[in-house]
Each structure stands twice: as structure tokens, then as C-alpha cells.
Amino acid sequence: MEKNIALALILTTLAGLSTTLGSLLGLVVRKPGPRFMSATLGFSAGVMVMVSFVELLQSSIESIGFLSANFGFFAGILGILLIDFLIPHEYVGHKDRAGKQSDQRLLRTGLFVALGIGIHNFPEGMATFVGTLKDVGLGVSIAVAIAIHNIPEGLAVSAPVYAATGSRGKAFLWSFLSGLAEPVGAGIAALFLIPFLTPTLLGWILAAVAGIMVFISFDELVPASRSFGQEHTAILGVIFGMAIMSLSLWLLK
């Protein structure tokens, strides 16, 4: 049991910190242009939407049933909507993209994506941890799937932060922190939730996270992607992100 706990923590850490690989990819491009930013943000939206509907919500339905899962899904949407009202933020406006205000808005976009991904990674960390305790092979499969998901997510965090600040260190840091939520989730599961973390509770968590990610995609990422004046690039990015996630999930079945 103790060996499985150590392995579970290691697998979860590696999966979560795979966001740094995506961050490094984003930093390869020194001055991201409008087309690159539009495609990156659209790609991230496609990834999040596909993961939410195909993986998170579906897993929740299998755990707690269709009605309860959808209730949790919309509860997640309402929760993040309330946060959006209490802590308003603006999109990347294409009227003043070149100015200082644009940089600040672009930075907020990147940090909001990092927050959303961190929220997403937290229950994923718990899922990887619990899955490894149940069966090592299952835990490895979950960790690999999550690692593949996290690479484009790290890219989506680092690219706007780097474009806004010009700092590779800050871009890498925020991408790193978003992935760090995953081993933190595993650690909390190890310390506090193992006696209470039933499939039912995890199902509710996954449904709510799916709602949060869908809201972020449609309310923040897609409008921000289109604000660069690259409408076709934005939608192609969304489609490509969904296609890549579909392919990765199929390969890991």
C-alpha cells in the first residue's frame, strides 16, 4: 500500500508538470503574432471543450447518473459565472491590442486560463492518485492521458503571458503553477480524502469541473481568440484542438 501511495504521487506529479512541456513550446516563438495567438487560444478552447464533454462529464454520468451529472455540470457553470460577476475581467480587445492596456488584458487572459487549468488539474490529481491505489495499470493509463492533455494546456497559459510581459520566466512560472495543482490535489487526497473520496463524490467534482471548463472556453478563450481579427484561424484552432484530444483519447482506449 505504501509503495502504491508513493507511485501514485510520482505519477500525478509527472502528469501535472507536463504543462511545462507545453510552456516550453510556447516560448520557442519569441514574438507571438495575431495568427499564432488566435490559433493557440482557439486550440485551448477546443481541448477544454472536448475533455469536458467526452471525458469529465461522461465519467461523471457513469458514476452518479445522467441527471445528477448534468446538475453538477450546470452548478459548475453557475459557480464560475458568479465568480465572473464578482471579479470582472475583460477580453483582449482588438481595438487597442498594441497598447499597454492590451498587454494587461492579455496577461489577465493567460492568468485566467492558468486558474481554470489549475481547477481542472486538482480533481484530475485526485483521480490519478485514487486510480493508482486501486490498480497501478489504471493509474498509469490515467496519468498518460492527463499528461497528453496538459501539454497543450501549458502552451495556452505560457503564450499569452509571454506575449503580454515579454518574460519567459513569468510565462514558465504560471504554466508550472497551473500543473502543480495536480500533485497538490493528489496530496490532499492522500492526507484527508481517502476515507471519504467515493466514486459518487468524485463524479460530482468531475461534473462541476466540466461546467467550469466549458464556461471558460466559451466566455473567455473563444472571444479572446477571435479578438485578434483571425476569425477563421480561431475556429480552425478550436476544431484542431478537439480533433487532437479525440485522437489522443482514442489511442489510449
C-alpha positions in Angstrom: 0.0 0.0 0.0 2.8 2.4 0.9 4.6 1.7 -2.4 1.4 2.4 -4.3 0.9 5.7 -2.5 4.4 6.8 -3.4 3.9 5.7 -7.0 0.6 7.5 -7.2 2.2 10.7 -6.0 5.0 10.3 -8.6 2.7 9.6 -11.5 0.4 12.5 -10.5 3.4 14.9 -10.3 4.7 13.9 -13.7 1.3 14.2 -15.3 0.7 17.6 -13.8 4.1 19.1 -14.6 3.8 18.0 -18.3 2.2 21.5 -18.6 5.8 22.7 -18.6 6.5 20.9 -21.9 3.7 22.9 -23.5 5.1 26.1 -21.9 8.5 25.4 -23.5 6.8 25.0 -26.9 5.1 28.4 -26.4 8.4 30.0 -25.5 10.0 28.8 -28.7 8.2 31.6 -30.6 9.8 34.8 -29.5 7.1 37.3 -30.6 3.8 35.5 -31.0 1.8 37.2 -33.8 -2.0 37.6 -34.0 -2.4 34.4 -36.0 -0.3 32.4 -33.6 -2.2 33.7 -30.5 -5.6 33.2 -32.2 -4.8 29.6 -33.1 -3.3 28.9 -29.6 -6.3 30.2 -27.7 -8.7 28.5 -30.1 -6.8 25.3 -29.8 -7.0 25.5 -26.0 -10.8 26.1 -26.1 -11.2 23.0 -28.3 -9.1 20.9 -25.9 -11.1 22.0 -22.9 -14.5 21.6 -24.5 -13.6 18.1 -25.8 -12.1 17.0 -22.5 -15.1 18.4 -20.6 -17.8 16.7 -22.6 -16.1 13.4 -23.6 -14.0 12.7 -20.5 -15.1 14.6 -17.4 -18.9 14.7 -17.9 -19.0 11.2 -19.3 -17.1 9.9 -16.3 -19.5 11.7 -14.0 -22.5 10.3 -15.8 -21.1 6.8 -15.3 -20.6 7.5 -11.6 -23.7 9.3 -10.5 -26.1 9.1 -13.4 -27.2 11.4 -16.2 -29.5 13.8 -14.2 -27.1 14.3 -11.2 -24.1 14.7 -13.5 -25.8 17.4 -15.6 -27.0 19.1 -12.4 -23.4 19.2 -11.2 -22.3 20.4 -14.7 -24.6 23.4 -14.6 -23.8 24.1 -11.0 -20.2 24.4 -12.0 -21.2 26.9 -14.8 -23.2 29.0 -12.3 -20.4 28.9 -9.8 -17.8 30.3 -12.3 -20.4 32.7 -13.6 -20.8 34.1 -10.1 -17.0 34.5 -9.8 -17.0 36.3 -13.2 -19.6 38.8 -11.9 -17.8 39.3 -8.6 -14.3 39.6 -10.2 -15.0 41.1 -13.7 -12.3 40.8 -16.4 -12.1 42.0 -19.9 -11.2 40.2 -23.1 -8.3 41.0 -25.4 -9.8 43.8 -27.4 -8.6 44.2 -31.0 -9.1 48.0 -30.9 -6.2 48.6 -28.6 -4.2 45.4 -28.9 -0.9 47.2 -29.3 -1.2 49.4 -26.2 -0.3 48.8 -22.6 -4.0 48.1 -21.7 -3.9 45.3 -24.2 -0.9 43.8 -22.6 -2.7 43.9 -19.2 -5.8 42.2 -20.7 -3.7 39.6 -22.4 -1.9 38.9 -19.2 -5.3 38.5 -17.4 -6.4 36.1 -20.1 -3.3 34.0 -19.5 -3.7 34.0 -15.7 -7.4 33.2 -16.0 -6.5 30.2 -18.2 -3.9 29.2 -15.6 -6.6 29.4 -12.9 -9.0 27.3 -14.9 -6.4 24.7 -15.7 -5.4 24.6 -12.1 -9.0 24.0 -11.1 -9.2 21.3 -13.8 -5.9 19.6 -12.7 -6.9 19.5 -9.0 -9.6 16.7 -9.3 -7.5 15.1 -12.0 -4.7 14.7 -9.5 -7.1 13.1 -7.1 -8.4 10.8 -9.9 -4.9 9.7 -10.8 -4.0 9.1 -7.2 -7.1 7.0 -6.4 -6.9 5.1 -9.7 -3.3 4.1 -8.9 -4.2 2.9 -5.4 -6.9 0.8 -7.0 -4.8 -0.6 -9.8 -1.3 0.5 -10.9 -2.1 -0.1 -14.6 -5.2 2.0 -14.3 -3.2 4.8 -12.6 -0.6 4.8 -15.4 -3.2 5.0 -18.1 -4.9 7.9 -16.4 -1.6 9.7 -15.9 -0.6 9.3 -19.5 -4.0 10.6 -20.7 -3.7 13.6 -18.4 -0.1 14.3 -19.4 -1.2 14.5 -23.1 -4.0 16.8 -22.2 -1.7 19.1 -20.1 0.9 19.8 -22.9 -1.4 22.0 -25.0 -2.8 23.5 -21.8 0.6 24.6 -20.8 1.1 26.1 -24.2 -2.2 28.0 -23.8 -1.0 29.5 -20.5 2.5 30.5 -21.4 1.8 32.0 -24.8 -0.4 34.9 -23.7 1.6 35.6 -20.5 4.8 35.8 -22.5 3.2 38.0 -25.2 2.0 40.4 -22.5 5.1 40.5 -20.3 7.9 39.5 -22.6 9.2 37.4 -19.7 10.0 33.8 -20.4 10.4 33.3 -16.6 6.9 34.5 -15.8 5.3 32.5 -18.6 7.1 29.4 -17.5 6.2 30.0 -13.8 2.5 30.4 -14.4 2.4 27.3 -16.6 4.3 25.4 -13.9 1.9 26.6 -11.1 -1.1 25.5 -13.1 0.3 22.0 -13.4 1.3 22.0 -9.7 -2.3 21.9 -8.8 -2.4 18.2 -9.8 0.1 16.8 -7.3 -1.5 19.2 -4.7 -4.8 17.5 -5.4 -3.2 14.1 -5.0 -1.6 15.2 -1.7 -4.9 16.4 -0.3 -6.5 13.1 -1.4 -3.7 11.2 0.4 -3.9 13.2 3.6 -7.6 14.0 4.0 -10.0 12.5 1.4 -9.1 8.8 1.2 -11.7 7.8 3.8 -14.4 10.0 2.1 -13.5 10.0 -1.6 -16.1 7.8 -3.0 -16.9 7.4 -6.7 -20.0 9.4 -6.1 -18.1 12.4 -4.7 -15.6 12.2 -7.5 -18.4 12.1 -10.0 -19.9 15.3 -8.6 -16.4 17.0 -8.7 -15.8 16.0 -12.3 -19.2 17.2 -13.4 -18.7 20.6 -11.8 -15.2 21.0 -13.3 -16.5 20.1 -16.7 -19.0 23.0 -16.4 -16.3 25.4 -15.3 -14.0 24.5 -18.2 -16.8 24.8 -20.8 -17.7 28.3 -19.4 -14.1 29.4 -19.6 -13.8 28.2 -23.1 -16.9 29.9 -24.4 -16.8 33.0 -22.3 -13.0 33.7 -22.4 -11.0 31.7 -24.8 -13.1 31.8 -27.9 -13.8 35.6 -27.7 -10.2 36.3 -27.0 -9.1 34.1 -29.9 -11.4 36.0 -32.3 -10.4 39.4 -31.0 -7.2 39.2 -32.9 -9.1 39.6 -36.2 -8.3 36.0 -37.3 -11.8 34.5 -37.3 -11.0 31.5 -39.5 -7.8 30.8 -37.6 -9.7 30.9 -34.3 -12.3 28.3 -35.4 -9.7 26.2 -37.0 -7.8 26.2 -33.8 -10.9 25.1 -31.9 -11.5 22.3 -34.4 -7.9 21.2 -34.4 -7.8 21.2 -30.5 -10.9 19.0 -30.4 -9.5 16.7 -33.1 -6.2 16.2 -31.2 -8.0 15.4 -28.0 -10.3 13.0 -29.8 -7.3 11.2 -31.3 -5.4 11.0 -28.0 -8.4 9.6 -26.2 -9.0 7.0 -29.0 -5.3 5.9 -28.9 -5.4 5.4 -25.1 -8.6 3.3 -25.1 
